[in-house]
Amino acid sequence: MDQPADPENQPATRSSRAAPRAAPVIDSGITSAIVPRPPTQDAPILAPDGLAEGIAALAADPVFAAILDRAGPPRFRRRRNGFATLLHIILEQQVSIDAAAAMHRRLSGTCRPLAPEGFLALDDATLRACGFSRQKMGYARHLAEKVRGGEFDFDRLAAADDEAAQAALIALRGIGRWSAEIYLIFVLGRPDVWPAADLGLQVAVGERLGLASRPAEPELRRLGEAWRPWRSVAACLFWQSYLHDRGRAPPTLAAELYA
């Protein structure tokens, strides 16, 4: 099963009190200046869907208002729905996004196009040279076989509701709840997903709420209830804060992985 990424490698904040439930913002000169503009034809598509609306709603909360004032709005790019992207998320498990991106670049240079049929033709030595562990070889081949055989369909996944989409992803070998939630946010663009097992998110929430230590997954799931129906947007704001505080930018993936 997958494991949450290390907080030093995942996008993941200090306030003296827990965040109150967000209320809609009617008008705010500050907020209107920092909410991202709707995408133009040439602008990148950002995750999740409804990002600007969610930011406007959450900005009534002092915790998120402070993040926006200090770090600006999150600009995490939406990823393409398909085999290569889900394979990349498998590669991200237990390593940094940068390390996963390097493995993906080596794999893409070897397997063109990066599709199930060609991937299944690669032997162990080739995959090891790309950086695959034996465990990840098994997970990736299982995914490729399911996609090639039609048992797992990305169009059906996109059409499913959040619960059904998460269940379909978790049914795949090596895809746990964290990987499924990351896919729902950054690929399917779902606005109300809360990946509470993400270590970076735990660190950021602990920092921004002034907690004595980062909250464990059960506690973070409870805290996240306050930010429905925009929990994905809340997560992106906390990750934005995490990166800003550490002088880091969102990771850059291969162009073909973006929507």
Contacts in CASP RR format, 6 or more apart in sequence:
PFRMAT RR
TARGET T0000
AUTHOR 0000-0000-0000
METHOD contacts of the structure
MODEL  1
MDQPADPENQPATRSSRAAPRAAPVIDSGITSAIVPRPPTQDAPILAPDG
LAEGIAALAADPVFAAILDRAGPPRFRRRRNGFATLLHIILEQQVSIDAA
AAMHRRLSGTCRPLAPEGFLALDDATLRACGFSRQKMGYARHLAEKVRGG
EFDFDRLAAADDEAAQAALIALRGIGRWSAEIYLIFVLGRPDVWPAADLG
LQVAVGERLGLASRPAEPELRRLGEAWRPWRSVAACLFWQSYLHDRGRAP
PTLAAELYA
1 174 0 8 1.000
1 176 0 8 1.000
2 90 0 8 1.000
2 93 0 8 1.000
2 94 0 8 1.000
2 174 0 8 1.000
2 175 0 8 1.000
2 176 0 8 1.000
2 178 0 8 1.000
2 179 0 8 1.000
3 93 0 8 1.000
3 94 0 8 1.000
3 178 0 8 1.000
4 10 0 8 1.000
4 178 0 8 1.000
4 195 0 8 1.000
4 197 0 8 1.000
4 198 0 8 1.000
4 199 0 8 1.000
4 200 0 8 1.000
5 92 0 8 1.000
5 93 0 8 1.000
5 94 0 8 1.000
5 95 0 8 1.000
5 96 0 8 1.000
5 97 0 8 1.000
5 198 0 8 1.000
5 199 0 8 1.000
5 200 0 8 1.000
6 94 0 8 1.000
6 96 0 8 1.000
6 199 0 8 1.000
6 200 0 8 1.000
7 199 0 8 1.000
7 200 0 8 1.000
7 202 0 8 1.000
7 203 0 8 1.000
7 242 0 8 1.000
8 96 0 8 1.000
9 95 0 8 1.000
9 96 0 8 1.000
9 97 0 8 1.000
9 98 0 8 1.000
9 99 0 8 1.000
10 96 0 8 1.000
10 97 0 8 1.000
10 198 0 8 1.000
10 199 0 8 1.000
10 200 0 8 1.000
10 201 0 8 1.000
10 239 0 8 1.000
11 76 0 8 1.000
11 200 0 8 1.000
11 236 0 8 1.000
11 239 0 8 1.000
11 240 0 8 1.000
11 242 0 8 1.000
11 243 0 8 1.000
11 250 0 8 1.000
11 251 0 8 1.000
12 198 0 8 1.000
12 199 0 8 1.000
12 200 0 8 1.000
12 201 0 8 1.000
12 202 0 8 1.000
12 203 0 8 1.000
12 204 0 8 1.000
12 238 0 8 1.000
12 239 0 8 1.000
12 242 0 8 1.000
12 243 0 8 1.000
13 63 0 8 1.000
13 67 0 8 1.000
13 204 0 8 1.000
13 205 0 8 1.000
13 206 0 8 1.000
13 207 0 8 1.000
13 208 0 8 1.000
13 209 0 8 1.000
13 238 0 8 1.000
13 241 0 8 1.000
13 242 0 8 1.000
13 245 0 8 1.000
14 207 0 8 1.000
14 208 0 8 1.000
14 209 0 8 1.000
14 210 0 8 1.000
15 62 0 8 1.000
15 63 0 8 1.000
15 66 0 8 1.000
15 208 0 8 1.000
15 209 0 8 1.000
15 210 0 8 1.000
16 210 0 8 1.000
17 209 0 8 1.000
18 209 0 8 1.000
18 223 0 8 1.000
18 226 0 8 1.000
19 61 0 8 1.000
19 62 0 8 1.000
19 63 0 8 1.000
19 64 0 8 1.000
19 208 0 8 1.000
19 209 0 8 1.000
19 223 0 8 1.000
19 226 0 8 1.000
19 227 0 8 1.000
20 61 0 8 1.000
20 62 0 8 1.000
20 226 0 8 1.000
21 61 0 8 1.000
21 226 0 8 1.000
21 227 0 8 1.000
22 57 0 8 1.000
22 58 0 8 1.000
22 60 0 8 1.000
22 61 0 8 1.000
22 64 0 8 1.000
22 226 0 8 1.000
22 227 0 8 1.000
22 230 0 8 1.000
23 57 0 8 1.000
23 60 0 8 1.000
23 61 0 8 1.000
24 56 0 8 1.000
24 57 0 8 1.000
24 60 0 8 1.000
25 31 0 8 1.000
25 56 0 8 1.000
25 57 0 8 1.000
25 59 0 8 1.000
25 60 0 8 1.000
28 59 0 8 1.000
30 59 0 8 1.000
30 65 0 8 1.000
30 68 0 8 1.000
30 69 0 8 1.000
31 55 0 8 1.000
31 56 0 8 1.000
31 59 0 8 1.000
31 65 0 8 1.000
31 68 0 8 1.000
34 55 0 8 1.000
34 59 0 8 1.000
34 68 0 8 1.000
34 69 0 8 1.000
34 72 0 8 1.000
34 73 0 8 1.000
35 52 0 8 1.000
35 55 0 8 1.000
35 56 0 8 1.000
35 59 0 8 1.000
35 73 0 8 1.000
36 46 0 8 1.000
36 51 0 8 1.000
36 52 0 8 1.000
36 55 0 8 1.000
36 73 0 8 1.000
36 75 0 8 1.000
37 43 0 8 1.000
37 52 0 8 1.000
38 52 0 8 1.000
39 45 0 8 1.000
39 46 0 8 1.000
44 75 0 8 1.000
44 77 0 8 1.000
44 78 0 8 1.000
44 258 0 8 1.000
45 77 0 8 1.000
45 78 0 8 1.000
45 258 0 8 1.000
45 259 0 8 1.000
46 74 0 8 1.000
46 75 0 8 1.000
46 76 0 8 1.000
46 77 0 8 1.000
46 78 0 8 1.000
47 76 0 8 1.000
47 77 0 8 1.000
47 78 0 8 1.000
47 79 0 8 1.000
47 185 0 8 1.000
47 186 0 8 1.000
47 187 0 8 1.000
47 189 0 8 1.000
47 232 0 8 1.000
47 236 0 8 1.000
48 78 0 8 1.000
48 185 0 8 1.000
48 186 0 8 1.000
48 189 0 8 1.000
48 190 0 8 1.000
48 191 0 8 1.000
48 193 0 8 1.000
48 232 0 8 1.000
48 233 0 8 1.000
48 236 0 8 1.000
49 189 0 8 1.000
49 190 0 8 1.000
49 191 0 8 1.000
50 191 0 8 1.000
50 233 0 8 1.000
51 73 0 8 1.000
51 74 0 8 1.000
51 191 0 8 1.000
51 233 0 8 1.000
51 236 0 8 1.000
53 230 0 8 1.000
54 191 0 8 1.000
54 230 0 8 1.000
54 233 0 8 1.000
55 64 0 8 1.000
55 68 0 8 1.000
55 73 0 8 1.000
55 233 0 8 1.000
55 237 0 8 1.000
57 230 0 8 1.000
58 64 0 8 1.000
58 227 0 8 1.000
58 230 0 8 1.000
58 233 0 8 1.000
58 234 0 8 1.000
58 237 0 8 1.000
59 65 0 8 1.000
59 68 0 8 1.000
61 227 0 8 1.000
63 208 0 8 1.000
63 209 0 8 1.000
64 234 0 8 1.000
64 237 0 8 1.000
66 208 0 8 1.000
67 208 0 8 1.000
67 237 0 8 1.000
67 238 0 8 1.000
67 240 0 8 1.000
67 241 0 8 1.000
68 237 0 8 1.000
70 241 0 8 1.000
70 244 0 8 1.000
71 240 0 8 1.000
71 241 0 8 1.000
71 243 0 8 1.000
71 244 0 8 1.000
71 245 0 8 1.000
72 240 0 8 1.000
72 244 0 8 1.000
73 237 0 8 1.000
73 240 0 8 1.000
74 233 0 8 1.000
74 236 0 8 1.000
74 237 0 8 1.000
74 239 0 8 1.000
74 240 0 8 1.000
75 240 0 8 1.000
75 250 0 8 1.000
76 186 0 8 1.000
76 236 0 8 1.000
76 239 0 8 1.000
76 250 0 8 1.000
77 250 0 8 1.000
77 253 0 8 1.000
77 258 0 8 1.000
77 259 0 8 1.000
78 186 0 8 1.000
78 187 0 8 1.000
78 189 0 8 1.000
78 258 0 8 1.000
78 259 0 8 1.000
79 85 0 8 1.000
79 88 0 8 1.000
79 186 0 8 1.000
79 187 0 8 1.000
79 253 0 8 1.000
79 257 0 8 1.000
79 258 0 8 1.000
79 259 0 8 1.000
80 187 0 8 1.000
80 256 0 8 1.000
80 257 0 8 1.000
80 258 0 8 1.000
80 259 0 8 1.000
81 154 0 8 1.000
81 157 0 8 1.000
81 158 0 8 1.000
81 187 0 8 1.000
81 188 0 8 1.000
81 259 0 8 1.000
82 154 0 8 1.000
82 187 0 8 1.000
83 114 0 8 1.000
83 115 0 8 1.000
83 116 0 8 1.000
83 119 0 8 1.000
83 143 0 8 1.000
83 144 0 8 1.000
83 147 0 8 1.000
83 154 0 8 1.000
84 104 0 8 1.000
84 108 0 8 1.000
84 114 0 8 1.000
84 115 0 8 1.000
84 256 0 8 1.000
84 257 0 8 1.000
85 183 0 8 1.000
85 187 0 8 1.000
85 257 0 8 1.000
86 143 0 8 1.000
86 169 0 8 1.000
86 175 0 8 1.000
86 183 0 8 1.000
86 187 0 8 1.000
87 104 0 8 1.000
87 107 0 8 1.000
87 114 0 8 1.000
87 119 0 8 1.000
87 140 0 8 1.000
87 143 0 8 1.000
88 100 0 8 1.000
88 101 0 8 1.000
88 104 0 8 1.000
88 253 0 8 1.000
88 257 0 8 1.000
89 179 0 8 1.000
89 182 0 8 1.000
89 183 0 8 1.000
90 136 0 8 1.000
90 139 0 8 1.000
90 140 0 8 1.000
90 143 0 8 1.000
90 174 0 8 1.000
90 175 0 8 1.000
90 179 0 8 1.000
91 100 0 8 1.000
91 103 0 8 1.000
91 104 0 8 1.000
91 132 0 8 1.000
91 136 0 8 1.000
92 100 0 8 1.000
92 179 0 8 1.000
92 182 0 8 1.000
93 136 0 8 1.000
93 174 0 8 1.000
93 179 0 8 1.000
97 251 0 8 1.000
97 253 0 8 1.000
98 251 0 8 1.000
101 251 0 8 1.000
101 252 0 8 1.000
101 253 0 8 1.000
101 254 0 8 1.000
103 130 0 8 1.000
103 131 0 8 1.000
103 132 0 8 1.000
104 253 0 8 1.000
104 254 0 8 1.000
104 257 0 8 1.000
105 254 0 8 1.000
106 129 0 8 1.000
106 130 0 8 1.000
106 131 0 8 1.000
107 114 0 8 1.000
107 127 0 8 1.000
107 130 0 8 1.000
108 114 0 8 1.000
108 254 0 8 1.000
108 256 0 8 1.000
110 122 0 8 1.000
110 126 0 8 1.000
110 130 0 8 1.000
111 118 0 8 1.000
111 119 0 8 1.000
111 122 0 8 1.000
114 256 0 8 1.000
116 143 0 8 1.000
116 144 0 8 1.000
116 145 0 8 1.000
116 147 0 8 1.000
116 148 0 8 1.000
117 148 0 8 1.000
119 140 0 8 1.000
119 141 0 8 1.000
119 144 0 8 1.000
120 141 0 8 1.000
120 144 0 8 1.000
120 145 0 8 1.000
120 148 0 8 1.000
124 134 0 8 1.000
124 137 0 8 1.000
127 137 0 8 1.000
127 140 0 8 1.000
128 137 0 8 1.000
132 140 0 8 1.000
138 173 0 8 1.000
139 172 0 8 1.000
139 173 0 8 1.000
139 174 0 8 1.000
139 175 0 8 1.000
142 172 0 8 1.000
142 173 0 8 1.000
142 174 0 8 1.000
143 152 0 8 1.000
143 172 0 8 1.000
143 173 0 8 1.000
143 175 0 8 1.000
146 152 0 8 1.000
146 172 0 8 1.000
147 153 0 8 1.000
147 154 0 8 1.000
152 168 0 8 1.000
152 172 0 8 1.000
156 168 0 8 1.000
157 165 0 8 1.000
157 168 0 8 1.000
157 169 0 8 1.000
157 188 0 8 1.000
158 165 0 8 1.000
158 188 0 8 1.000
160 168 0 8 1.000
162 184 0 8 1.000
162 190 0 8 1.000
162 192 0 8 1.000
162 193 0 8 1.000
165 180 0 8 1.000
165 184 0 8 1.000
165 188 0 8 1.000
165 190 0 8 1.000
166 177 0 8 1.000
166 180 0 8 1.000
166 181 0 8 1.000
166 184 0 8 1.000
169 175 0 8 1.000
169 176 0 8 1.000
169 179 0 8 1.000
169 180 0 8 1.000
169 183 0 8 1.000
169 184 0 8 1.000
170 176 0 8 1.000
170 177 0 8 1.000
170 180 0 8 1.000
177 195 0 8 1.000
177 197 0 8 1.000
178 195 0 8 1.000
178 197 0 8 1.000
178 198 0 8 1.000
181 193 0 8 1.000
181 194 0 8 1.000
181 195 0 8 1.000
181 197 0 8 1.000
181 198 0 8 1.000
182 195 0 8 1.000
182 198 0 8 1.000
184 190 0 8 1.000
184 193 0 8 1.000
184 232 0 8 1.000
185 193 0 8 1.000
185 195 0 8 1.000
185 232 0 8 1.000
185 235 0 8 1.000
185 236 0 8 1.000
187 259 0 8 1.000
189 232 0 8 1.000
190 232 0 8 1.000
191 229 0 8 1.000
191 230 0 8 1.000
191 231 0 8 1.000
191 232 0 8 1.000
191 233 0 8 1.000
192 228 0 8 1.000
192 229 0 8 1.000
192 230 0 8 1.000
192 231 0 8 1.000
192 232 0 8 1.000
193 231 0 8 1.000
193 232 0 8 1.000
193 235 0 8 1.000
194 220 0 8 1.000
194 221 0 8 1.000
194 224 0 8 1.000
194 227 0 8 1.000
194 231 0 8 1.000
194 232 0 8 1.000
194 234 0 8 1.000
194 235 0 8 1.000
195 201 0 8 1.000
195 235 0 8 1.000
196 202 0 8 1.000
196 217 0 8 1.000
196 218 0 8 1.000
196 220 0 8 1.000
196 221 0 8 1.000
196 224 0 8 1.000
197 217 0 8 1.000
198 235 0 8 1.000
199 214 0 8 1.000
200 239 0 8 1.000
200 242 0 8 1.000
201 220 0 8 1.000
201 235 0 8 1.000
201 238 0 8 1.000
201 239 0 8 1.000
201 242 0 8 1.000
202 214 0 8 1.000
202 215 0 8 1.000
202 216 0 8 1.000
202 217 0 8 1.000
202 220 0 8 1.000
203 214 0 8 1.000
203 242 0 8 1.000
204 238 0 8 1.000
204 239 0 8 1.000
204 241 0 8 1.000
204 242 0 8 1.000
205 211 0 8 1.000
205 214 0 8 1.000
205 215 0 8 1.000
205 220 0 8 1.000
205 223 0 8 1.000
205 238 0 8 1.000
206 213 0 8 1.000
206 214 0 8 1.000
206 215 0 8 1.000
207 241 0 8 1.000
207 242 0 8 1.000
207 245 0 8 1.000
208 238 0 8 1.000
208 241 0 8 1.000
209 223 0 8 1.000
215 223 0 8 1.000
224 231 0 8 1.000
224 234 0 8 1.000
227 233 0 8 1.000
227 234 0 8 1.000
243 249 0 8 1.000
243 250 0 8 1.000
END
